[in-house]
Structure formats: structure tokens, C-alpha cells
Amino acid sequence: VKTSLCLLWVSSILSAPVNKERQKLLLISFDGFRWDYDRDVDTPNLDKMAKDGVKALYVTPPYLTVTSPTHFTLLTGRYIENHGVIHNMWFNTATTEKKPYYPTQFVNDWWDNGTLPIWITAQRQGLKAGSLHFPGTASSYQGQVAMVREIEPPLYNYKNETVWQDNTDKVMGWFKYQDLDFVSMYFGEPDGTGHKYGPDSPERREMVKQVDRTVGYIRQSAELHGLDNSLNIIITADHGMSTVYRNNQVEAITLYKIPGFSFKDLSFHLVDYGPSGMLLPKPGLLEKVYNALKGAHPHLHVYKKEEMPARLHFAKNDRILPIILWADPGYVINGVLQSNKGEHGFDNENMDMKPFFRAVGPAFRRNLEVEPFETVNIYPLMCHILGIQPEVNDGHLTATKHMLVTSEAPQGQVTITFCLHPKSLSSLLQDSNGIDHYVLQ
Ligand SMILES: [Zn+2]
């Protein structure tokens, strides 16, 4: 006992849960699964998941309600103006170059622009993370990638149910054999079907049945891999879907037909992308372009960047262009012409833009329906379940914590062991009001 004495200090405040196994988490997105898609289709597996776990009536995505930006919010807990992945399309206003959704997945600095997705944060704190097809997976972040990852191949068939099952088994294998703690997994439906046939079509209802069967398969696969005591599963989506009015049902918004507006006054534009648009007028022409468009159509919203409603959190980023346009539900903004029967990208207050949310697993309460919440709050919930320190984010654990079995540390007893000199022990014992008990070794 020359030098030091070891003190084992257990705080009983944190010792409630007995589950010693580290909690794992699988985050799944079914692209474009609107909150109410289970209302006109039989969904026994989604219903069972709600009974065995937690269901939210709906969740609110960030604006702009398109795929890459809203998925990056799920991974970071930040609003889009704060994480910087502001559109599905990478663009360069100087060269007027644009890249569609898929090639943009490979533009590293479009994604890696200051905000870390949860994979990297988890890995920095000693966990193992993976991702299958989730938007953002192809990029590295401050030099790091998800340690196990599968990037979506080009020209991928999003609809093949057998491939969905194979991918599910692959991910469960990652958890079981490679001991991953966190995986994000992406399915490109029912978005594709919703765009092509519209959200009210029989094709969309059939696709929701396929999603439901797959939810059943996912839970069965987890069980077969012996993961049901350790694996939590969150299933949600990036945005919803809304029917576009066609033909002579409505007066279409067609930019080149608007008096006083000319594409010649712009140095760059992003239109023909559903109901949203962004414009960069040539020097000195901002007021002219703005005045021509403002009030030009009763269902077209026209904002200067600095006048954007604060609730949309879509202004404070250099990548966002000086004029922002969006259309009301039912309408799209045609530069030339668009042909989808379903669209998203509308105001996130619109009910058609709200995704669904289900969660099940050892961390979650059972048979609980919770009030709607914003999807920025899923990130702090995930960090809490994994027991990692979150990065700066726009979410709040208080918005989602009530879903959990216990609001205390989910990984069980927290034990801190350290050594100290015998002399300091006596002073510690005198100052130990907050410590419930300690054990000398
Ligand atoms: Zn999407």
C-alpha cells in the first residue's frame, strides 16, 4: 500500500437496467413511405411492429423534402441549412454543371462539408458501423467511411423483393458475425412507384404490401440470427408523396409563360424538379426576376433567400441560391415540362410530406403510440441507444426519450474504476454526498 489504493465507485442512480449486452441499432428507410400508407392496405407486419414497439402517428421531415437532404438529416440530426446537403443534385453555378441524384452520391465534398454522420461518430467512440445503400454511404467524412458498407450499384432495380431479402440477411450477418453496433439500410421504394403511378394508385398499394412483407422478413431474420435481445430497429422514411394535378385539372405553373420572366435573366437555375426551384439571377437582375415571379401564380411561392420563413430552416447556407420557389400541393414548377404523377419536395407542413415511424427492440416500450415529432430528433435518440456522445445537432432527446423502456443509461450499470493516493481518499469520503456507495478494493 505504498502508492495508491483503488477505488471502485458505483453510482446506483445509473444502475437500474440489468441488460448487460450492448444495444445494437438498425435504421431503415423506405424511401417515400407516407405516414398514412398503411390505412388503405392490409399491413399485418407493420401493425405487429407497432404492437411490439412504438409507432408515431407521423413524423415531420426537414424542408427541402427530397431524398438526399432529408436522409442526411436522419444521419446527423441537423436541419438542411446546417448540414449543407441542400439538394439531391450537385451543381456548380460558375460552370452551370449539374449532376443527378446518383452521380451526386460520389461527389465527396458535396457530403463531406463539416457535419459528421452517425457512422463516423460511432466509430470514433469505439463502435462499429455499417451502411447498405443509404444516401451518403459512398462519401468519406474527414477521411473516414462506414467500416462495412455497400454502395448502391448504378441502374439498380429498386423493386426486387428477393434482393430486399438477400440484403436483409446480409445486414443481419454484419450484426452477428462482424459484431456491428449500428447499420443504416435503404430501400428505394415505395418512392419510385409513388412517382410513376401516384400515391393513390393500386400500384402504390401493391408496393406497400411488399414493404410490409419485407418488414416481417426483417424481424424474422433478426430472430433467426439470434439478435432479438440486442437489436433495436427503427423504420422510417425521408418524405411522403403527393398527387400532381394534370392536364386541364388546374392551371399549370410554367415559368417561361410568366410575363416579364426570362431564363435569359438567370446565370443558373434548378427547376423541373417537382414543386421546388432555385434561381441565381444575373448581376443586377435579382429584383427584376423576383418581381416578375412574385404573385404570378396563386399556387407559386417566391422568396428571396433572406426572407425565407425561419421555420423551414432553408436559407442560411452559401449553397442555397438567392431566389427560392415552391409550389402548393398538386402543382409542380415547370421550366419546360414534368410528367410524374406523384411528387415530393413540398412544404414540410403539408400532411402528404410526412413519413411513417416505427421502432421495436429491447430499448423501446411496447404497444405505444406517440405524438408526431420532427425527424431531427431521431439522431439524438439513436446516439442515446448506442451510448455515444452526439455531435452538435438540431434535435432534442426530450422529444423522443419517452419511447424508451427507461430514460436512464440503456447499457446497464455504469462503473468507473480509478486509482488514487490514500491521502486523497479521506477527503473524497468527506465530499461524497452525491455518491450512493463505493467499494474499496
Ligand atoms: Zn426519397
Boltz pocket constraint, residues with backbone or C-beta under 6 A from the ligand:
constraints:
  - pocket:
      binder: B
      contacts: [[A, 31], [A, 32], [A, 66], [A, 67], [A, 68], [A, 191], [A, 238], [A, 239]]
      max_distance: 6.0
